[in-house]
Amino acid sequence: MTFRHFITPKKLKSAQKTIFIFQLKIIKKTVVKFFFIYNSFASLVEPA
């Protein structure tokens, strides 16, 4: 049983989906963090 046989297309697809979801979460966190930093920076530069 080789490694190639071990990874079936179905497993590969679910792995890609998991990685995709994981990347989306990271991107979301980064965007939210950047948004908060930008907001606080903007309020420091020109107080509302």
Secondary structure, DSSP 4 states (H G I P E B T S, - for coil): --HHHHS-HHHHHHHHHHHHHHHHHHHHHHHHHHHHHHHHHHHHHS--
